[in-house]
Amino acid sequence: MRAIHACWHLIPAPIRYFLGGTLGGGFVHVFRRNFNRHMDRHYGVVTIKPDLPPAVQTQFDDALQSVPSDYLRLLILRQLLPLNADDIFADIGSGTGRVIFVFAHTPCRQVRGIELDPIAIEECRANIATFRGPASKIKLFCADCASFQFTDETVLHFYNPFGPETLRAVLNNLHASVERNPRRVRLCYRGHFASVIDGEAKWLRLARTIKFRSPRMLIYESAGAVAPNGRP
């Protein structure tokens, strides 16, 4: 995937914009759709679902339409976000599990999916049963993210799962967890409410921007946090 990403950026910018714009958008859409199907078959799962309004609402009534990330973007993110055996990865609003299946193929200790919709949780469990990968490291939670109590998660992924009120509650709960259990935390956010993080979560700093088509993927790190093993 590193080679694909590098080759893409060797293409002159005007041509890249053409491929990603109105004229090239049809080709890109077909490629991504077929690649998503290929990766579902490769993993032995079914994560391609119609884009539907949320079946269950958060306590702040701001859950957003369930739309999974493209596999290609997730594979690029996985390449640019090295994980090790000390990491615990959590997908916030995990749906049928696409993100957790991609990140299960990393050295991280555990991959967690947090999802409010019980039907999506059951579909994800069915996928785990057929997943061609390290299913034993996957753990699911059926919970409202606004009230979820974080413990030892170190990397969290958000793909526009909810609005600003729930995001604010999640950030407050995560911050409280880091104060109880000091550790380095990385937060990967792709959505429309990054201003909440930038304006209110002063304990996080923007470490990297991945230039996906809007919205971009923003990677934040906890400022000054030190893990229990003494490493930043």
PyMOL commands that set and color helices and strands:
alter all, ss='L'
color gray80, all
select helices_A, chain A and resi 2-10+13-20+22-43+71-80+98-104+118-130+135-137+145-147+164-180+194-200
alter helices_A, ss='H'
color red, helices_A
select strands_A, chain A and resi 88-92+110-115+138-142+155-159+186-190+204-210+217-222
alter strands_A, ss='S'
color yellow, strands_A
deselect
rebuild
show_as cartoon
